[in-house]
Amino acid sequence: MKIFLNNQLVNSEDAKISVFDHGLLYGDGIFEGIRLYNKCIFKLEEHLIRLEMSAKALMLDIPMNREALAKAVCDTCKANGLENGYVRLVVTRGVGNLGLSIKNCNQPQVIIIADDIQLYPKEYYEKGLKIITVPTRRNNSAALPPMIKSLNYLNNILAKIEAQNLGYQEAIMLNDQGFVAECTGDNIFMLKDGILYTPKIASGSLKGITREVVINIAKELEIELVETEMTRYDTWIADEMFLTGTAAELIPIVEVDFRKIGNGQPGKVTAQFLDVFKSKVSNEGAFI
């Protein structure tokens, strides 16, 4: 496997960064997860824009412009002979002294990994996924804005651990006010009485790229969409539910907190969204 590391492609065993990199020491860095479908890097421009916004929020200077990053992503996919897969684009703060100050950090590190991925088994997409609400609350937006896709994912990891210890693959995270924020790695949508609902960004959810795609699909299908505050009760009485994410794509939910969603099977509207989504992934993005 070839890894892009600071303007060159290197063998995976040679792709190394310093133990003094603040990305390792403090989670000081940013990343994007990007999908490749039939040689089309889906929504690459949108991912790079979000990366830039995360960098600006952290006052992190990316040492490559958008065009150079786009080319590097394409070149990494080509070098690994991928037609379908997953790209992890990472920018770390770089090497610095022990301590929180960034004043002595040198050149930020740019890392691109392109590989295969399968987040959930195929059966979950066919039969649906069961999820549960966990005790770990989403970080308060005033403390660490969830819009920043940083390397510090400990909040989500703790929630994922709780879910897996209970035998679940995914979990709902509430914010400090008790409203639904998102799942540990995915955005959440629910259908009730023909209206599609999703937590608003202010509730503590990431402004997901796939989330935005679904919002646009709702307009195409002429389905009313409302971004609002959602409670656990709202999820329990949903007619249909699905999660969205770059790695997860669209995955139907058939049970929340031991309550059956709808008839306990993936919903018809969810299937509509999935069909439209699949029609877009090989056409909207950068081609390698």
N, C-alpha and C positions, 0 to 999 in steps of 0.2 A: 504494500500500500504506500502511496505517495501522500505526504502531508505538506501543505503550504505553510511555510514558516518564514516570516520576514523576507518576503520578495523572492523566495526560491522554493522549489519542490524538493523535498528530501525523503528518503526512506523512513518509514514509520519508526524504526529502531534508532534513527538518528535525530528524530524530532524531539528536542529537549529544551527546557527552559530552566533558568536558575532557581535554586531553592529560595533565593532572596526576592523573587518576583512577588510583588504585592497582590497579584491575582491569586497566588497560592497561599500567601501568609494571611491575607485579610479578605479574600473574596472581592478584591478591588478590581473590577473589570466588567465587561459586558459581553453579551453573546446574542446570536440569532440562530434558530433552528429553521432550516429551509428544505423544501422537498423538491425532488427531481422526478418528473413524470415524462417518460418517452422522450428524453433529451430536452425537455422544457423545464427550466428552473422556475417554478411557480412563484409568481409575485416577487421576483427578485428585487425589483426597484423598491417596492413597499417595505421589504425587509431591511434594505440598506438605509432607507429613510428613517425607519424606527431605530436602527443601530446608531445613526447619527444623533437622533434626539436623546437616546440613552447616554451617549457620550457627552453631549452638551450638559445634561443634567448632572453628570458626575465630574464635569470639568476635566474630561479626558480627551486629549488630542489624538485622533486616529491618524497614523502616519501615512495613510493612503487616501486618495480621493475616491468618490463613488465609482467613477469609471474604472479605476484601477482595481478596486475591490470586486466589481462585477466580473472583470476579466479574470481575476485570480480565482474566483469561485468557479467559473466556467472551465478554466485550465485545470483545476484540481479534479473536477468531475471527469474531464477527458483523460487525464493522466491515469485515472483508476478504471477506465473503461466502463463507466457507469451510464446506463440509460434510465434507470430508476433507482432512487435511493434517498439519502438524507444528508444534508450538509450542516455541519456545525461551524459557524464563524465566530471566533473568539478574539477579543481585544483585551489584553491585560494592561495594568498600569505600568508594568516593567520593574526592573530591579531597583531596589531602594534599601535604605537602612532599616534595621529592626526598629519598629515604632510606627505610629499611625501617620506621621507626616509624609506628604507626597513630594515635598520640596526637593528631596534628593533622588527621586525616582528618575531613571534614565529612559531611554526610548521604549514606548509602549510596544508590546509584542502582538503581532497579528498571526493567528493560527486558523487554518481551514482544514477540516476533516470531512471527507466525503466517503460514505459507506452505506451498506444496506441497513434497513431498520424494519422491525415489526414490533410495534408497541404492545398491541393486544392480539391474542389468538383470533383467527378468522371466525371462530364460532360466536364470539361476542358481537361481531358485526351482523351476524345472521340471526342470532337468538336474543341479543340485547345483553346489557351489562347491569349488574346489581351494584348499587353504591350505598354508602352510609355517611352520616354526618359525624365528624370527629371533634374532640374537645379543643384541639389546637386552633386558635383564632388567627385570622389573616392579619398580617402586620397593619397597624394603623397607617393610613395614607400620609398623615402628617409626619410620621417617623421615617418611613421609607416608602416613597410612592411606588405602587405596584406597576406603574407605567414604565419604570426603569427596569429593563430586562438585564439585571445584574448577575454576576457570578455567585452572589450570596443567595442560595436557595434553601437555606437551612429551615426556614419557616415551612416551606412546602414539603421538605424532606421529613420533618417531624410528623406532619399530618399523614404523609404516605406511609410512614412506619406504623402509625396507629391503625390505618386502614388495613394494611397487610397482616398485622398481628391479629386482626379480627377476621381475616380470610377474605378481604375485599381488595380489588385491584385499584379502585379509585374512591375518593371521598370528597364530600362537600365541606368547604371551609366557610365559617361565618366570620363576619367582621366583629369589631369590639362592641357594636350596638346590637348584635344578634341577627343581622340580616345576612342573606346569602351573598358571598363575594364571588367565589369561583370554586373549581375543584383544584386538586393539588397541582395539576398540570394542564388543565383544560378550562375553557369557558363553558357556561351552562345555558341552555335554552329550554323553555317549557311552553307547551301549547295548552291553552284553556279556552274552550268555547270559541274556537276559530281564531284566537288572537295569540300571537307569539310573543313571549316575554323573555327578557334577559336582564340580569343585574346591570345597573348603570355603572360606569367606570368609577364614579365616586364611592361606590360600595366597596371598592378594594379589588377590582378585577383588572387583569391585564387587557390592554386594548389589542386583542389578538388579531392577527392578519386573517385567519380563517373566520374569526368572529365577524370581521368586516365583510368578508365574502358572503356569509350567511345573511347578513343584514341586506346586502344588495340582492341576493336571491329572493328574499321575502318581497322586495319591491317588484321583481320580475313576475313572481307568482301572485302578486296583488294580495298578499297576506299582511294584515296589519301587524306591525311590530312595535312593542313598547319597551323602552329601557326604563327600569323602575327599581324600587327596593322590593326584594322578595324575601319572604319568611320561609321557615321550614314547612309550615302549614301549606303555603302555596305550592311547594314541590310535592307534597303528599297527595294533593288533589288534582294534580296535572292530568290532562288527557294523554299527552305525549311528552317525551323529554329526550333530548340528545345533548351530547357534549361535542365541542369543537376544539381543534388544536392542530398545529402543523403536523406533528407526529401522529396524533390520534385520528386526524381527518374529521369525519362525522361519525359518531358512534351512538347507537340508540341506548336509552336507559329504560329498563323495565321494572325496576324496584328501587325505592328510596326508603331507608330506615325501616325495612321489613314491610313497607306498604307497596302494594302492586300499583304500577302506573298503567292507567287505562285497563286493557284486558291482559296485561302481562306480556304482550308481544310488541315488537317494534311497530310503530305507527305508520299509517299511510302517508301522512304529511312529511314525516321524517324521511320516508323512502323517496318522496318527491325531491326534497332538498338534496339528498344524497345523489340522486340521478343528475340533477343540474350541476352539482358540485363536480362530479366526475367528468361532465362534459366540458368543464372549464380548465381542469388542471393541466391538460396537454396543449393548451392554446394561449394561456395568459401568462406571459413571463418572458424570460430570456432563453433562447435556444443555443445549445452547445454544438 
